[in-house]
Amino acid sequence: MRICAVDLKDNHANVCLLQKDNDVFDIPDCRQQRFTVTNVMDAEQLIEFQFAFKKLMEDYKVDRVVVAERISNGKHAAKMASFKLEAVLQVISDLKVEMIPMGVQKQWLKHTAAPIEFKHTGLKPFQEKAFLTAYAYLSS
């Protein structure tokens, strides 16, 4: 199974592809690691983001998208922009998008720690949360 994990932070969607086949994990090369929407109030930019994201998922034959859930209220609440990007992802036709609550992800990682240190994955630092989300999902 090949998944794309998404970590939404402000107006950025950080992505990481991860594949698991016969209990072997693989991080496929991907032409894009981050999407940025400069103005989330501009419908045209949101449509362009949605199109580009869907095209990436089609090109890399992604089976499922998993999104790390963010805190919606309180001192550490996520910005409104990230929730708009989330909504755009959730309504992409022909794409399975699943939200992963933070507590569930932490439980999965507690039982099965990543077999490799993040710095050895070859991914960019901003992709770490997306990588951990993908690993936790495929390990559960």
MOHU-V613430 format. One line per field, one symbol per residue. phi: phi as a letter, one per 30 degrees, with the letter a starting at -180 (. if undefined). burial: # if it has 16 or more other C-alpha atoms within 10 Angstrom, else .. A space follows every 10 residues. Layout:
phi=???
burial=???
This chain:
phi=.cbbcbccbh cccdbbdbbb bhiccbcddb dbcbcbcdbd dceddddddd dddddddddc hddacccddc dcbjecddde eddddedddd cddibdcbdc dedddddddd dbdddbdedc diddedcedd dddddddddd
burial=.######### #########. ....#..... ..#####..# .....#..## ..##.##..# .#.####### .......##. ######.### ....#.#..# ....#..##. .......#.. .....##### #########.
